[in-house]
């Protein structure tokens, strides 16, 4: 299915998020994990923890001058090998920087 067909068949898209994150979504839009990490200026260790493997608990990000953001857990994610574009890697998928099938 191409983008045009997807939009034609499903003109509305829904996304659920934590109520804690709503002010951040309103202010910055819906951001990938990678973009949230950049925005909040997380250090290398925290960056690696959040991008290196699927996380089983949500993480609330906080920084002065920013509304909190929540990186949701990925426990519901099933069959990731079927979701990852063959030209990408699991780390790119988890970071939100790769297309999905």
N, C-alpha and C positions, 0 to 999 in steps of 0.2 A: 504494500500500500504506500503510495506517495503522499506527500504533505497535503496536496490539494484534496485528495480523496479523503484523507483523515479529517480535514476541516469540514468538508461537505457532509460527511457521515456523522461527525460529532462536533457541532459548532460551539458547544460549551464544554469547558474543562473545569474540573473541580480538584482542589487539593486540600487536604486537612493538615492542620498544624496546631501546635500548642497555643492556648490562649496567651501564655506568657510571651510568645514570639510575635503576636499580632502587631504591636507597635513597630517592631523592626521591619516586618513585612510591609506595613503601610509606608514606612520611611524609605526603605531601600529596595523593596520588591522581594520576590522570592529568589534567594541566592543559593548557589551550590555550596557544598561543604567547603570547597577550596576558596570560594569568594568570601564566605563567612570568616574563615581562618585569616585571610588577608585583611579583611576589614577590622577584625578584632586584634590583629597584631600578635597572634599566638607564637610562642617560641617553638624551636625545632622539635623538642621532645613532644609537646602537645600536638603539634602538626602531624608528626609521625604516628602518634597514637590514634588520632582521628582519621587519618588517611590510609594507614597501613593495612588495616584489616576491618572486616565488618564489625561494628560495635553493637553490643547487646544491651546497652543502656543509653538513654538520652543524655546529652550534655548541654547544660545551659551556659552560654557564653555571656560574660559581662565585661564591660570596659567603660571607663569614665566618658561621659558625653554621648553614650550610645544606649538605646533601649536593649534589653536582653534579647538574645536570639537562642533558639533551641536547635541542636542537631539531633534529629530523631534517631531512635535505635533502628537497627536493620534486621531485627529478629524475624519480621514477617517476610523478608526477602527470600524467595524460594527459587531454586534452580538458576543461580547467577550465571552459570556457563551459557545458558540459553538466552540470557539477556544482554550479554556483552558482545559488542561488535567484534568480529574476528580480527580486525586490525588494531584492537585496543588491548588493554591489560586490566586485570581486576583492580589495581590501584587507581587507574584512570577512571574506571567506572565508579568506584567509591567516592572519588573526588568530585564526581559530577561533570567531568570534562571530556566525556566520550559519548558518542551517539548510542542509543539503544536500538535493538532490532525491532 
